[in-house]
Amino acid sequence: MAIKFQYNKTSLQQLEKQLKMRERSLPTIKSKESALRMEVTRTKDEVHALELRLENEIRRYENMVVLWNEFQPDLIRVRDVSLSTKKIAGVVVPVLGNIDFDIQPYSLFNRPAWFTDGIELLKGLARTGIEAEFSMTKLKLLEHARKKTTQKVNLFEKVQIPGYRDAIRKVKRYMEDEQSLSKASQKIMRTNQEKREQKEEAAV
């Protein structure tokens, strides 16, 4: 990144201000990146555990597949999923609340006894599936934020901070050189003036 600057005191002050701002911000951004990295790892484990749980729950009831042919799939449906949000290291993520189900009335006498257990089983499967979906959404948001934060850390650490330091060094060196030249020219002018004065005195 090319940093624009001029070889003067005002530009130097601006460069120093920009550098200080980035040096002050860097530790905060780094700690945010670290917190997000930990949260991403934790959420990945959470997603993996939920996916395994869902697979195990489905596998456990595969032997009942013949019974499921008798079941009415329209007996149960998800009515509402309550949501809220929270901030994790400055990132807004969804939080799953209650999951409400609509259960259609059915005759306990005309239906097999296992229907009630079947409804509870489907509730459990739906809940686990929704939890896994939410954890995946949360993971995507956290990973996106973590990538952007890492990019910012790299931009500050590897590009902008060294760039501003280099620009400050160049301006300072230029101003020092300019000052040295000014002093040297003043010295030459003084010497010349002294010589002229000596010649004038000698002539008198």
C-alpha positions, 0 to 999 in steps of 0.5 A, spaced: 500 500 500 502 506 497 502 511 503 501 518 500 506 524 504 509 530 503 516 532 505 514 537 511 512 538 518 505 537 517 505 531 513 510 528 518 505 530 524 499 526 520 504 520 519 505 519 526 498 520 528 496 515 523 502 510 526 500 511 533 492 510 531 494 503 528 499 501 533 494 502 539 489 498 535 493 492 533 493 489 540 485 490 540 484 487 533 489 481 535 485 479 541 479 479 537 482 475 532 484 470 538 477 470 541 474 469 534 479 463 533 477 460 539 469 461 538 470 458 531 474 451 534 468 451 539 462 452 534 466 447 529 466 441 535 458 443 537 456 442 529 460 436 529 457 433 535 450 435 533 451 432 526 453 425 529 447 426 534 442 427 529 445 421 525 445 416 531 438 418 532 436 417 525 440 410 525 437 408 532 430 408 529 432 405 522 429 398 524 422 401 525 422 403 518 416 398 517 412 402 523 413 409 520 409 407 514 403 407 518 405 414 521 401 420 519 407 425 517 402 431 517 400 429 525 406 434 527 409 440 524 414 446 526 410 452 528 415 457 530 422 457 532 424 463 537 430 467 535 435 472 539 442 474 538 448 475 542 455 478 540 461 474 540 467 478 540 463 483 537 460 479 532 452 478 532 450 471 532 443 468 532 441 464 538 436 459 538 430 459 543 424 455 544 421 450 538 414 450 538 410 444 534 403 443 532 400 437 533 394 435 530 389 431 534 388 423 533 385 418 536 388 414 541 384 408 540 384 408 533 392 409 532 397 404 534 400 405 542 407 407 539 404 414 535 405 418 542 412 415 542 413 417 534 411 424 535 416 425 541 421 422 537 420 426 531 420 432 535 427 430 538 429 429 531 427 436 528 430 439 534 437 436 533 436 438 526 434 445 527 440 446 532 445 443 527 443 448 522 443 454 527 450 452 529 452 451 522 449 459 521 453 461 527 459 458 524 459 461 518 458 468 521 464 467 526 469 464 520 467 470 516 468 475 521 475 471 523 477 471 516 476 479 516 479 480 522 486 476 520 486 480 514 486 487 518 491 484 523 496 482 517 494 489 513 496 493 520 502 488 522 505 487 515 503 493 510 501 499 514 505 500 520 511 498 516 509 503 511 508 509 516 514 507 519 518 508 513 514 514 510 516 517 517 523 515 516 524 518 509 520 525 511 525 525 517 531 524 513 529 529 508 528 534 513 534 533 517 538 533 510 534 540 509 536 543 515 544 540 514 544 544 507 541 550 510 546 550 516 552 549 511 549 554 506 548 559 512 556 558 514 558 559 507 554 565 507 557 567 513 564 565 511 564 569 505 561 575 508 567 575 513 572 575 508 568 581 504 569 585 511 576 583 512 578 585 504 574 592 506 578 593 512 584 591 509 583 596 503 581 602 508 
